[in-house]
């Protein structure tokens, strides 16, 4: 049983530090029913989570199956600094009201994956604020500037003469101190978090809490393009809050190669089940599209319902396989005449008029299912169905 649990916990991981301790925790669970704590921190810097974030949530859910009690840490204090990981400049400070609003949104989303009975939601302002000036000063003595500048992103900025604020040096110390306060047995995070995760082990030693957490790192999930990491700013993301039709369609848009990556990191199917699907695709007994549809159904049902997922599948087939328009779409009203590029922006189908013009040139824009090639086209009074690509539709009423 221990080896079965380890196999599931190792699944998709990029690196595990102190796996021996992890094995001991599992052994104590199976033999003595001793639970252990697994920490994962999320700074509420945006109101919604995307599937890239749920890679960690899926791993936390796996730990819950094998005796782990999750410490779901919302970094309401550290979000005021902003994690400097991978950043080329100091992040803008968020307002407390924004942080609290985002934090509440996180709490409603994570329990679509995690078992609330085996999860404690904690906020790090609860123990960082009471540290006070003396406690914060003591924390800064646990690490030196030279070691901090060994961190890759700090090193690059320092050599390039780009400003690094003192608060950014504090960020990894504060994340590490979270592990001291919580006495975490395991901490998980992305591979880009290695420096911060190891800080937790370091500070647990310094503060002599009697343990050093194991560290488990997950790879960064690629976005819809299959190249860059999933990111809202890059527009290649699938949000947990996406509507069922949108979520289902986005998952079906990924490549056949990327599909297996998503299966490994996001699906609840066992490794043996996924391997059987791969064999079926390779020998021709299973079509890749059907396997991808099964993944889209699973993920959409997880965040909505099985009924909503099946409805999304039916709608997708109706719209795309039969080249029909969706039964429901957002409706907008404007006055005539209106430039088509501006209309696409006003209907939230394109982020900018320049992007809209590029999409028209690429043949991605249709009006009433007829492809448009004139990027200067003016819409007169009437009702139109505007379309960009295969999934974006809007109904526009243009008044006189």
N, C-alpha and C positions, 0 to 999 in steps of 0.2 A: 504493500500500500504506500509506503514512503516513497519508493521509486516511481510509482504512478503519479503521486502528487508532485514530485520533483520534475517529472517530465512535463506535466501540465504547466507548472510555474516557469520552467525554463523556456517554454514555447514562445518563439518570436523574440526572445531577449537578445540584447546586444552584448551585455556584460553583467556578470554577477560578481560582486566583491564580498569575500568571506562566505562562500557557499557552505562551508562546513558548519558554521553557526546556523545557517538557514536549515540545514539538514537536522541539526539538533533540535531546533524549534518544532519541526514537523514530527520528529521522533517522540518528543514530549507530548505532543498533541494526540498522536495515535495511541501511545501507551498510557498516558496519564490524564488525557483530556485537558492539558494545560494550554490555555489560549495565549496568544502573543499579539503584539501591536504592530500594525503596518501603517506607516505615515505616507501621505502624498499631499503636497501643497499646491494650491492653485491661487494665483493672484487674480482678483476679480477686476481685470482691466478692460473687459468687454462684457456686454450683457448676455451673450450666448456662447455656448460651447459648440465646437464642431467635432467631426468624427476623429480628427487627429487627437483631440483631448481624450476621447473615449478609449483610446488604446490603453492608457493608464487605468481607466475605470474598469475595463475588461480584466486587466491583470489583478486589480484589487478584488474583483468579484471571484476570481480564481482562488485568491488567498482565503476569501471567506468560506469557500468549500472545504478548506483544510485547516481550520482552527484560527485563522487570522481575524482580529478585530481591527477595523479600519479607523484610523485617525484622519478624517477628511478635513484638512487644514485650509481654511480660507484666509489668505494673507491680507487682511484688511489694513494692517499696519504697513507691511512691506510693499503693498500696492501703491502707497504714497511715494515710495522711492522709485519703484519700477525695476524689474530684474534687468541688469545690464547685459545679460548673456546674449552674445551675438549682435549687440547694438554698437553702432559706430558713433553715437552721440548720446548725451544724457536725455532720458525720456522726460516728457512733460508730466508734471505732477497732477494727479487726479484729485478732484474735489471729493470730500467725505461723502456727500450725498450720492455721487456717482458710484462710489465704491460700495456703499450699502445697497443701492438698487441692484447692482450687478451681483453682489453676494447672494441676495435673496433669489435671484434668477438661477444661480448655480444650484442652490439647495433644492429647487423644484426639479431640476434636470437630472441630477446625479442619481436620484433614486429610481430612475427608469432602468438602471443597471445594478446598483448596489442594494443589498438587503439592509433596510434601515435598522433592523434589530441587531445587526452586527457592525454598525457604523456610529461613530461619534463625530459630529460636526463641531469643529473648534475654530476660534478666531484668534490670531496671534497678537492682536492688540491687547487681549486680556492679560497677557503676561509681559509683553514688551513695554507697555505704558508704565506699569508699576516698577520696572527696572530703575527708572529715574536716571539722573545724570551720573551718579556714582556707579550704578550697575552698568550703564552704557560705557563709561570710561574703563571699567574693569574688563568688559568684553573686548575693547579695542587693544588691550595688552596681550591678548591670546594669539595674535598673528602679527607679522611684520610686513611693512610695505614692499620689501624686496620679493617676498613670497607671493604677495598679492599681484605684483606686476608680472609674475611668471604666467599668470592666466592669459590665454591667447588673445582674447579680445581687448583686455587692458593693455597688453604688450603692444599690440598693433596701434592702438590709439595713442599710447605714450610716445612711440617712435615717430608717429605722424604729427605729433604736436597738437593732437586733438584733446580738448579738455576732458578730464575725468573728475567728477565731483567726489568729495569725501563721503557723501551719502552712498555713492555707488560701492565704495569699499566696504561700507557697513552692511550692504545687502547680503552677501554670502555669510557674514558673521551672524546676522539675525536669523537667516534660514537655518544655520547650524544650531543656533541657540534654541530654536523651536524643538529640535530633537533632544536637547538637554532637558527642557521643561517637560516634554511629553514622555521622556524616557523610552523613545521608540526602539523597537527591536529590529525593524526593517524600514527602510525608506526607498521609495521607487520614484523614478523620474525619467525624463528623456536623456539621450546620450549627450545633448548639449548642456545638461545640468551637472556633469560629473564633478566639476570643481566645487559647486555648492553642496552636492550630496556628500562628498568626502569631508567637507567642513563639519558636517554633523558628527561623523566619527571622531574627528580631531577634537571637537569641543566636548564630546562625551568623555573623552580621556582627560582633558584639562579639568573639567568640573567633577571628575571622579564619581560618576553616577553608577559605576559598577558594571557597565556593559558598553559595547560598541556595536552600533547597528550594522546589519548587513545592508548592502546597497545593490539594488537591482535597476538596471538601465534598459529602457525600451528604445527601439529605433524611432526616428521621426517619420510619421506617415506621409507619403507623397500625396499631393493633391490630384485633382482630376486630370491634370496634364501629364502625370506620371513622372515628372522631373523635379519640380520644386516642392518644398514641404507644403502641406496643406495650410493655407493662411487666408484669412478674410481679406487682408490687404491685397493679396495677389488674385483674388477672385476665383480661386481653384478649390473652394471648400464646399463641404456638405454640412450645413448647420443641423444640430440636434433639433432645433425648432422649425426646420423647413417643413412645409406642407407635404403630405404624403405623396402627391403626384410629382412634386419637385424633387423630393428625396429619391423616389424610385427611378425617375428619369436620369438623375445625375449618376446614380450608381451604374445604371446600364450604359452610360456613356464612357466608362473607363475602359481601358484596353484589356484584351484577354490576358496579357502578361501581368498587368497590375492587379487583375482580379484575384490572383493567388495570394498576393501580398495582403489584400484586404481580407481574404478568407482567414489567413493565418493570424492577423492581428485583431480582427473585429468579430469574426464568427464564433458562435458557441459550439460549433461542430467539433468533434474530436479530431486529433491529428490523423487517426486512421481513416475516419470518414472523408477528410479532405484528400488524403492520398488516393482513396478509392475514386473520388471524382476526377482527380488528375489522370489516373490510369484510364478512366472511361473516355475522357477527352482525347488522350493520346492514341487510343486504339479505335476511336471513331464511334464507339457505342453511345457516347453522350455529346451533344452539340454544345459548344462553349456558351452560346446565347442562353440556353436553358439553364446551365449551371450559374451563369451570371444573374439570371432572373431569380433563381432560388436565393442567392445572396441578397439581392435587392428586396425580396419579400421578407427575408429574415430580419434585416436591419430596419426596414420601414415598420414592420410589425412591432419591433422592440420599442420604438419611440412613439408609436401611435396605437395601432391595434391590428389584429389579423384581418379584420373586416376592411379597415382602411387600406391596408397593403394590397389586398386582393382587388379592391376598387381602383387603386392606382395602377395595378397591372392591366386591368380591363381598359382603363382610360388610355394608358400608354399604347396598347395595341390598337385601339380605335383611332387614335390621333396619328400614330406613326406608321403602323403597318398598313392602315387603310387610307392614309394621307388625308384624314379629316381634321377639322378644327375641334378644340376641346369644348365640352358642354358648358363649362364655366370659365370665366376669365375676368380680370379687372376691367372696369369701365371708367372712361375719362371723357371730359367735355372741354372743348376749347372753341375759340372763334376763328372764322375764316378770314383770310387765307392763313395757312400755317406751313412753314417749311418742314419737310418730312424729317430732316435730321432733328429739328427741335421737337417735333411731335414724338419721336422715338425716345428722346430724353424725358419729356414731360410724362410719358406713359411708363417710365421706369424700365424701358426695354434696352436702353444704352446708357452708359455712364456719362457720356459727353457727346457733343455734336461731331467732334472730330472722329471719335470712335464709330458713331453712327454712319458717317460718310465712308469710313473704311469698310464697314459691314455691307454697305450698299455696293461698293466696288467689288467686294468678294462674292456678291450674289447671295448674301445671307438674309436679305430683307424682302418680305412679300407684303403686298397689299391685296386683301381679299383673295389670297392664295396665288396671286400673280407676282412673279419675280420682278423687282424694281431695279433698274440700272441707272436712272437719272438721279444723281445725288442732290440736284437743285429742285426737285419736284415739289410743287406746292399743292396742298390739299385744300380743295374748295368745300363748300357746305355739303354735308352728307354724313353717312355712317360708314365706318371702315373697320376691318379687322386687320390689325398690324401684327406682323410676325417677324421675329429675328431668330435665325437658326431653327432648330427643330422643337425647342421647348418653350420659347418665350412668345406669349400672345397677349394682346390687349384689344379691347373694343373702344374705338374713339368716335365720339359724336362731335362733328364740326358744325357749329351754328353760324348763321349769316350775321 
